[in-house]
């Protein structure tokens, strides 16, 4: 499968050359395939948000290089094209919303591309429909819920027709219902539209949706693999300050303390556990 993002031996130092410099990333190598859903986990300060900003060329590597669709993020001439190909969605949607109505906000990016009015109208309508908020097009963003605002931010990125979405803890400020709505939107875009997703989160249940998980610690990748390989490693994850999905922990306890010896430890969803327990009766 073709790689849309290549991270090649990348390190990043904040305040480089000063006494208070901080090594945020150290010798990171990571390839992301086109159409992949990659989740990035790690506690605060592990380097995951720095990685996100490097992928979108908001920061430049201190060493190594990053290619987005074969374009180097270190070349200033590539920045506009890179940010079209790899759209960024931040934790707080209010920091990304710039207009007084939803449709005007979504139109902001295409307008800056200098596109004809008819094409802008088409992109706005399509993007709002893709995230399921077409009926909110005339609403002022400040009247919307947190989850709806985040969908507006995602629609604004989609209107640029990116091949990759980079989301930096997009549900951190949302209630459980808002988190479910945003995650479902992202999953649909990945599965139905084949948009590559890099999803940074500290909610373990959200990472279950990914094809692959990368776990970061002190600026390095310390674990990598599909969710069914990563989450059964409960002790290792907890040593890194992370948890596991509740249903995975429950399956582990049932296996170790209640005698369900045949119960797999890589169960990730409630329905899987229920089906197993019902079939074992």
C-alpha positions, 0 to 999 in steps of 0.5 A: 500500500502506498505511503502518504506520510513518511517520517524519517529519523525525525527529532525536534528540540524546543528552544534549540540552542538555549539553556532551557531547550527540550528534546520533544522527539528523538529519532522517530521513524514512522510510515503511514499508509494511504487510507490507514487509521492510525491512533497515537497514544501517550500521556501528556508530554510524550511528544504526540502533539509535537508529532502532529504539528510536524506532520502538518508542517506547523513545525520543522524537524530539528533533524531528519525529514518528513514527506507528505505525498512525497513533498518535504515539509522542510521546503517552504515552497511545499507548505500550501500543498502539504496543508491541503493534503494533510488537514489539521483539526485541533483540540479546541474547535473555537480556535479554528472557527473564524466566521459568523455562520457555519457555511461561511466558516467552511467556505473560508479555505476554498475562498483562499484557494481562489476557487470560483463561487460555484465550486466553493458552494459545491465544496461547502455543501458536500463537506457539511453533508459528509459530517452530517450537519448540512441542516446547520449551514445558516447557524452561527457557530457559537450557538452550536454544541461542542461536538457540532463545532468540532464537526464544523472544524472537520468540514472546514478541513474537508472543503480543502479536499485533503487526503489525510486528516490529522486530529490532535485530541479532537474530543478532549473538551467534549462530553461523551455524546459529543465524543461519540459523534465526532469519532463516528464522523471520523470513522465514516470518513476513513472507511467510506471516503478512504481518507487517511486519519492520524488520530491523537487521543487519550481515550483508549476506547477511541483508539480501538477504532484504529487499524494501528496504534503507536504509543509514545513515551519521552519523545520515542515510539515504544509500542506499535501494532494493531489494537488487538496486539497493543491493548492486551499488554495491560501491565506495560501500558500502565507502566507508561501511564496509560489505561486500557478499554474497560471491556478489555480489563473486564475480560482480563479479570474474568479470565484470571479471577473467575475461571473463564480460561478460554476467554481471549484477552484481546477483546476490545468491544462489549458485544464481543464479550457478551457473545463469548459469555453467552456462547460459553453458558 
